[in-house]
Amino acid sequence: MPDAVAAILGSAFQDALPEQLNLHPVEVETDWGRQTLHRVTDVDRPAYVLFRHGLPHRLLPNQINYRAQAAALKEVDCGALLVTSSVGVLDADVPIYRPLLVEDLIMLENRLPDGSACTMFTEPSDEHGHLVLNDGMFSEALGAQVRDVAAQAQASIAEDVVFAYVQGPRSKTPAENRLWPRLGAQVNSMTLGPEVVLANELEIPCTGLVVGHKYSIPDREPPEQEALSDTLDRSRSEQERIVTRFLNEATPVTFQNTIYKFEA
């Protein structure tokens, strides 16, 4: 079984390394391009952080090389991946600034921002196949570990939510944000979806941890306006405690989904 764990961090960590982690940059060459991972240097088994927008933050969501990032995680033998995101909340009963565990994904078009299919299997090969979701996009066993480490970090999970992936870099219109809840979505953002799909194709078990930094409910009375940077700072503090503990204590789990390959 793979022995490494990893976490993907986003805009909430745009200019800041997580506190209490000693990180060392590692360049990883892949068939899709070079990627920088940051290895956690003071844990007993391999652990890595991937800053999806770069460090410092420089890439818009549509500029991210999602395939290269997934391939780099596979290259370092990742067996447990925590994917984080700061999200807009579409459900008035879901709190903001509290950790939320993603239980399911809505990604209406299985495409990357460049319009190509969201898959690692772009050419015929002996490795390609159909991703069959026996366990879902989000590993139940890995989600249970996140719950445990969150409780230990005194940052307990507020709710399980359904996440909608909406391509960026623009924000959603009011009409779009009225549509998503009708489809079952409670939160949305411009990332996380492609990362989870591609990681599953590479047989990397995933879990999703998000924190709402704003309400995206068109008919809701808006709260006093805060700067985007301030809301991201507030959402980061809760994520950071869980991410730190996850990287220190989480263990790889068995991949429960299937890559179904037709016999030649």
Secondary structure as a PSIPRED ss2 file (coil, helix, strand):
# PSIPRED VFORMAT (PSIPRED V4.0)

   1 M C   1.000  0.000  0.000
   2 P C   1.000  0.000  0.000
   3 D C   1.000  0.000  0.000
   4 A E   0.000  0.000  1.000
   5 V E   0.000  0.000  1.000
   6 A E   0.000  0.000  1.000
   7 A E   0.000  0.000  1.000
   8 I E   0.000  0.000  1.000
   9 L E   0.000  0.000  1.000
  10 G C   1.000  0.000  0.000
  11 S H   0.000  1.000  0.000
  12 A H   0.000  1.000  0.000
  13 F H   0.000  1.000  0.000
  14 Q C   1.000  0.000  0.000
  15 D C   1.000  0.000  0.000
  16 A C   1.000  0.000  0.000
  17 L C   1.000  0.000  0.000
  18 P C   1.000  0.000  0.000
  19 E C   1.000  0.000  0.000
  20 Q C   1.000  0.000  0.000
  21 L C   1.000  0.000  0.000
  22 N C   1.000  0.000  0.000
  23 L E   0.000  0.000  1.000
  24 H E   0.000  0.000  1.000
  25 P E   0.000  0.000  1.000
  26 V E   0.000  0.000  1.000
  27 E E   0.000  0.000  1.000
  28 V E   0.000  0.000  1.000
  29 E E   0.000  0.000  1.000
  30 T E   0.000  0.000  1.000
  31 D C   1.000  0.000  0.000
  32 W C   1.000  0.000  0.000
  33 G E   0.000  0.000  1.000
  34 R E   0.000  0.000  1.000
  35 Q E   0.000  0.000  1.000
  36 T E   0.000  0.000  1.000
  37 L E   0.000  0.000  1.000
  38 H E   0.000  0.000  1.000
  39 R E   0.000  0.000  1.000
  40 V E   0.000  0.000  1.000
  41 T C   1.000  0.000  0.000
  42 D C   1.000  0.000  0.000
  43 V C   1.000  0.000  0.000
  44 D C   1.000  0.000  0.000
  45 R C   1.000  0.000  0.000
  46 P C   1.000  0.000  0.000
  47 A E   0.000  0.000  1.000
  48 Y E   0.000  0.000  1.000
  49 V E   0.000  0.000  1.000
  50 L E   0.000  0.000  1.000
  51 F E   0.000  0.000  1.000
  52 R C   1.000  0.000  0.000
  53 H C   1.000  0.000  0.000
  54 G C   1.000  0.000  0.000
  55 L C   1.000  0.000  0.000
  56 P C   1.000  0.000  0.000
  57 H C   1.000  0.000  0.000
  58 R C   1.000  0.000  0.000
  59 L C   1.000  0.000  0.000
  60 L C   1.000  0.000  0.000
  61 P H   0.000  1.000  0.000
  62 N H   0.000  1.000  0.000
  63 Q H   0.000  1.000  0.000
  64 I C   1.000  0.000  0.000
  65 N C   1.000  0.000  0.000
  66 Y H   0.000  1.000  0.000
  67 R H   0.000  1.000  0.000
  68 A H   0.000  1.000  0.000
  69 Q H   0.000  1.000  0.000
  70 A H   0.000  1.000  0.000
  71 A H   0.000  1.000  0.000
  72 A H   0.000  1.000  0.000
  73 L H   0.000  1.000  0.000
  74 K H   0.000  1.000  0.000
  75 E H   0.000  1.000  0.000
  76 V C   1.000  0.000  0.000
  77 D C   1.000  0.000  0.000
  78 C E   0.000  0.000  1.000
  79 G E   0.000  0.000  1.000
  80 A E   0.000  0.000  1.000
  81 L E   0.000  0.000  1.000
  82 L E   0.000  0.000  1.000
  83 V E   0.000  0.000  1.000
  84 T E   0.000  0.000  1.000
  85 S E   0.000  0.000  1.000
  86 S E   0.000  0.000  1.000
  87 V E   0.000  0.000  1.000
  88 G E   0.000  0.000  1.000
  89 V E   0.000  0.000  1.000
  90 L C   1.000  0.000  0.000
  91 D C   1.000  0.000  0.000
  92 A C   1.000  0.000  0.000
  93 D C   1.000  0.000  0.000
  94 V C   1.000  0.000  0.000
  95 P C   1.000  0.000  0.000
  96 I C   1.000  0.000  0.000
  97 Y C   1.000  0.000  0.000
  98 R C   1.000  0.000  0.000
  99 P E   0.000  0.000  1.000
 100 L E   0.000  0.000  1.000
 101 L E   0.000  0.000  1.000
 102 V E   0.000  0.000  1.000
 103 E E   0.000  0.000  1.000
 104 D E   0.000  0.000  1.000
 105 L E   0.000  0.000  1.000
 106 I E   0.000  0.000  1.000
 107 M C   1.000  0.000  0.000
 108 L C   1.000  0.000  0.000
 109 E C   1.000  0.000  0.000
 110 N C   1.000  0.000  0.000
 111 R E   0.000  0.000  1.000
 112 L C   1.000  0.000  0.000
 113 P C   1.000  0.000  0.000
 114 D C   1.000  0.000  0.000
 115 G C   1.000  0.000  0.000
 116 S C   1.000  0.000  0.000
 117 A E   0.000  0.000  1.000
 118 C C   1.000  0.000  0.000
 119 T C   1.000  0.000  0.000
 120 M C   1.000  0.000  0.000
 121 F C   1.000  0.000  0.000
 122 T C   1.000  0.000  0.000
 123 E C   1.000  0.000  0.000
 124 P C   1.000  0.000  0.000
 125 S C   1.000  0.000  0.000
 126 D C   1.000  0.000  0.000
 127 E C   1.000  0.000  0.000
 128 H C   1.000  0.000  0.000
 129 G C   1.000  0.000  0.000
 130 H E   0.000  0.000  1.000
 131 L E   0.000  0.000  1.000
 132 V E   0.000  0.000  1.000
 133 L C   1.000  0.000  0.000
 134 N C   1.000  0.000  0.000
 135 D C   1.000  0.000  0.000
 136 G C   1.000  0.000  0.000
 137 M C   1.000  0.000  0.000
 138 F C   1.000  0.000  0.000
 139 S C   1.000  0.000  0.000
 140 E H   0.000  1.000  0.000
 141 A H   0.000  1.000  0.000
 142 L H   0.000  1.000  0.000
 143 G H   0.000  1.000  0.000
 144 A H   0.000  1.000  0.000
 145 Q H   0.000  1.000  0.000
 146 V H   0.000  1.000  0.000
 147 R H   0.000  1.000  0.000
 148 D H   0.000  1.000  0.000
 149 V H   0.000  1.000  0.000
 150 A H   0.000  1.000  0.000
 151 A H   0.000  1.000  0.000
 152 Q H   0.000  1.000  0.000
 153 A C   1.000  0.000  0.000
 154 Q C   1.000  0.000  0.000
 155 A C   1.000  0.000  0.000
 156 S C   1.000  0.000  0.000
 157 I C   1.000  0.000  0.000
 158 A C   1.000  0.000  0.000
 159 E E   0.000  0.000  1.000
 160 D E   0.000  0.000  1.000
 161 V E   0.000  0.000  1.000
 162 V E   0.000  0.000  1.000
 163 F E   0.000  0.000  1.000
 164 A E   0.000  0.000  1.000
 165 Y E   0.000  0.000  1.000
 166 V C   1.000  0.000  0.000
 167 Q C   1.000  0.000  0.000
 168 G C   1.000  0.000  0.000
 169 P C   1.000  0.000  0.000
 170 R C   1.000  0.000  0.000
 171 S C   1.000  0.000  0.000
 172 K C   1.000  0.000  0.000
 173 T C   1.000  0.000  0.000
 174 P H   0.000  1.000  0.000
 175 A H   0.000  1.000  0.000
 176 E H   0.000  1.000  0.000
 177 N H   0.000  1.000  0.000
 178 R H   0.000  1.000  0.000
 179 L H   0.000  1.000  0.000
 180 W H   0.000  1.000  0.000
 181 P H   0.000  1.000  0.000
 182 R H   0.000  1.000  0.000
 183 L C   1.000  0.000  0.000
 184 G C   1.000  0.000  0.000
 185 A C   1.000  0.000  0.000
 186 Q C   1.000  0.000  0.000
 187 V E   0.000  0.000  1.000
 188 N E   0.000  0.000  1.000
 189 S E   0.000  0.000  1.000
 190 M C   1.000  0.000  0.000
 191 T C   1.000  0.000  0.000
 192 L C   1.000  0.000  0.000
 193 G H   0.000  1.000  0.000
 194 P H   0.000  1.000  0.000
 195 E H   0.000  1.000  0.000
 196 V H   0.000  1.000  0.000
 197 V H   0.000  1.000  0.000
 198 L H   0.000  1.000  0.000
 199 A H   0.000  1.000  0.000
 200 N H   0.000  1.000  0.000
 201 E H   0.000  1.000  0.000
 202 L C   1.000  0.000  0.000
 203 E C   1.000  0.000  0.000
 204 I C   1.000  0.000  0.000
 205 P C   1.000  0.000  0.000
 206 C E   0.000  0.000  1.000
 207 T E   0.000  0.000  1.000
 208 G E   0.000  0.000  1.000
 209 L E   0.000  0.000  1.000
 210 V E   0.000  0.000  1.000
 211 V E   0.000  0.000  1.000
 212 G E   0.000  0.000  1.000
 213 H E   0.000  0.000  1.000
 214 K E   0.000  0.000  1.000
 215 Y E   0.000  0.000  1.000
 216 S C   1.000  0.000  0.000
 217 I C   1.000  0.000  0.000
 218 P C   1.000  0.000  0.000
 219 D C   1.000  0.000  0.000
 220 R C   1.000  0.000  0.000
 221 E C   1.000  0.000  0.000
 222 P C   1.000  0.000  0.000
 223 P C   1.000  0.000  0.000
 224 E C   1.000  0.000  0.000
 225 Q C   1.000  0.000  0.000
 226 E C   1.000  0.000  0.000
 227 A C   1.000  0.000  0.000
 228 L H   0.000  1.000  0.000
 229 S H   0.000  1.000  0.000
 230 D H   0.000  1.000  0.000
 231 T H   0.000  1.000  0.000
 232 L H   0.000  1.000  0.000
 233 D H   0.000  1.000  0.000
 234 R H   0.000  1.000  0.000
 235 S H   0.000  1.000  0.000
 236 R H   0.000  1.000  0.000
 237 S H   0.000  1.000  0.000
 238 E H   0.000  1.000  0.000
 239 Q H   0.000  1.000  0.000
 240 E H   0.000  1.000  0.000
 241 R H   0.000  1.000  0.000
 242 I H   0.000  1.000  0.000
 243 V H   0.000  1.000  0.000
 244 T H   0.000  1.000  0.000
 245 R H   0.000  1.000  0.000
 246 F H   0.000  1.000  0.000
 247 L H   0.000  1.000  0.000
 248 N H   0.000  1.000  0.000
 249 E H   0.000  1.000  0.000
 250 A C   1.000  0.000  0.000
 251 T C   1.000  0.000  0.000
 252 P C   1.000  0.000  0.000
 253 V C   1.000  0.000  0.000
 254 T C   1.000  0.000  0.000
 255 F C   1.000  0.000  0.000
 256 Q C   1.000  0.000  0.000
 257 N C   1.000  0.000  0.000
 258 T E   0.000  0.000  1.000
 259 I E   0.000  0.000  1.000
 260 Y E   0.000  0.000  1.000
 261 K C   1.000  0.000  0.000
 262 F C   1.000  0.000  0.000
 263 E C   1.000  0.000  0.000
 264 A C   1.000  0.000  0.000
